[in-house]
Amino acid sequence: MSGELDFTSRPAQSDVYNANVARLFFHTHGKARSVAAGAALFAESAQGKSMFFVASGEVALTRGGKPLDVIKAGEVLGEMSVFTGEPRSATATARSAVEVIELEAGAFSGAIQQAPEFALMLLAIMIKRLRLALAMQMLGKGGAGTVETIPTSGTVFDAALLKDLTSNFPGRPPAFQPKNAVIMREGEAGIFMYVVMDGIVRITAGEKIVELVKAGGVFGEMALVDQSKRAASAAAGTDCSLMSINRNDFLSLIKTNPAFGLSLLKALAVRLRNTGRK
């Protein structure tokens, strides 16, 4: 997938990337395009309106005129800007005549409802990147940082989606957690992901606070996707109200609620960029 990241290993080099799944997804929902040698698919700092599957040829990624990566046939690029809503972090230029399949951002939500396995693959790839980024951050120097330097996430799920989630689980009301209560521990098996309905949750890796999650934000989803141990711990930074979602419910929501999957992809993309920048 793309080098259009501040921190990345190419997704196509990941053991969870399946080019055939990506090809079928883009072929079914996207539009084929021919790009002449030397022509740009998108420019650095432009708004991300589409993502692309490279059917043939190669695409060069550059930042500030300097080479970053080469995207080859069978790979995807441009997805991160679409998910985060941030401007492109690189320019993509056809190295030779290239055939791509373009999928516009507005069509993505409906497309993943019909192909949830593609959304799950993207989530798994981003989580692998994020686990690596967190591990590298742990090896770096520096303390926890000030409140002003700690990334804060929230509004991953807007009010409408929060209401929808609550109605999906009427027998499971949000649970109250008092300030400083431990919610999950680094290294444990992940049974639930959590949606913050009210309050603030502190996420720590080792001794470092790596994120503050506010109302509308999520945490704990990484272990549900890749079924690995928790990469971080979480404790209530204030009195909190949390909704817990187990793996079966998580998979069901990915398949039936495209807004849920799209919101998680956006949350992971933002978290990955924030972690990479640190």
C-alpha positions, -999 to +999 in steps of 0.1 A: +000+000+000+014+034+003+045+053+012+022+083+017+030+082+054+052+099+079+060+065+094+056+033+074+067+000+061+049-007+028+016-026+035+023-048+005+053-062+023+030-071+052+020-108+057-016-097+061-018-079+027-035-098-001-032-082-035-061-103-049-085-090-022-074-055-030-077-060-068-112-074-065-123-046-042-111-018-065-122-036-097-157-040-083-161-005-069-136+017-087-129+031-121-100+022-144-077+050-155-046+052-177-019+075-166+009+087-190+045+084-180+055+115-160+020+125-151+010+130-115-018+110-098-018+135-070+004+163-056+019+169-022-003+192+000-034+186-022-066+173-006-070+135-008-101+127-028-092+092-041-072+061-034-056+040-061-048+003-070-019+000-093-029-026-119+003-023-140+034-001-141+051+017-113+044+050-094+071+071-077+064+088-044+084+120-036+083+146-009+098+180-015+113+166-047+131+138-029+123+102-036+104+083-009+092+050-024+081+032-055+046+017-056+044-014-079+017-034-096-006-050-070-002-023-045-024+005-032-016+042-025-033+073-014-055+058+013-040+076+043-050+111+032-085+098+024-089+083+059-074+112+079-088+141+058-053+157+059-035+169+028-013+146+008+021+141+024+037+131-009+035+135-047+027+104-068+040+103-104+038+076-130+073+063-137+061+047-170+026+043-185+005+031-157-029+015-153-047+023-120-081+017-106-093+048-088-118+047-059-132+081-048-134+088-011-172+092-012-177+057-026-155+040+000-180+037+028-206+019+007-179-003-009-166-017+024-202-026+034-201-050+004-165-061+011-158-060+048-128-083+044-110-054+027-117-031+057-104-058+081-073-062+060-066-025+061-072-024+098-048-053+103-021-036+082-024-003+101-023-021+134+010-038+124+024-004+115+012+011+147+026-017+169+060-012+152+058+026+157+050+022+194+079-002+198+103+022+182+089+050+203+095+029+234+131+025+224+135+063+220+145+087+246+124+112+265+098+111+292+060+112+291+059+148+278+036+176+288-001+175+284+003+198+254+025+173+236+004+142+242-019+134+213-056+136+221-082+116+203-120+119+204-150+121+181-140+090+162-177+081+166-200+111+162-232+115+183-253+096+157-230+066+156-227+065+194-265+065+196-266+037+170-240+016+189-260+020+221-292+008+204-273-022+191-266-034+226-296-025+247-287-050+274-252-037+278-253-001+291-220+019+293-200+010+325-188+036+349-151+037+357-138+060+386-108+082+381-075+062+381-093+028+376-072+004+355-092-006+324-066-028+306-030-037+311-001-040+286+007-076+277-028-089+285-050-108+260-075-084+244-111-094+250-128-060+245-124-028+227-138+003+244-157+034+233-154+064+256-190+078+261-179+103+287-146+114+304-110+109+295-088+077+294-050+077+297-032+053+273+004+044+284+031+023+269+058+014+295+060+046+316+050+070+289+016+085+283+011+081+246-025+093+241-055+108+259-088+094+246-119+116+251-156+111+245-163+096+211-128+081+210-119+044+210-091+022+224-083-015+227-093-023+191-058-034+181-060-067+201-094-075+187-082-072+151-049-091+153-057-111+185-023-102+199-015-090+234-023-055+245+003-030+232-005-005+259-023+000+292-053+022+299-066+039+330-093+064+337-079+099+336-112+112+350-145+095+360-155+077+328-183+060+311-172+032+287-190+009+262-172-025+257-174-044+225-162-080+222-146-096+191-178-112+178-197-079+181-168-061+165-168-084+135-205-081+131-203-043+132-176-043+105-198-063+083-231-045+089-222-009+097-198+007+072-197+039+093-182+019+122-154+004+100-147+038+083-145+055+117-120+030+130-098+033+099-097+070+103-089+067+140-060+043+133-047+064+105-046+095+127-030+076+156-004+062+132+005+096+118+007+111+153+029+083+166+051+084+135+056+121+139+067+117+175 
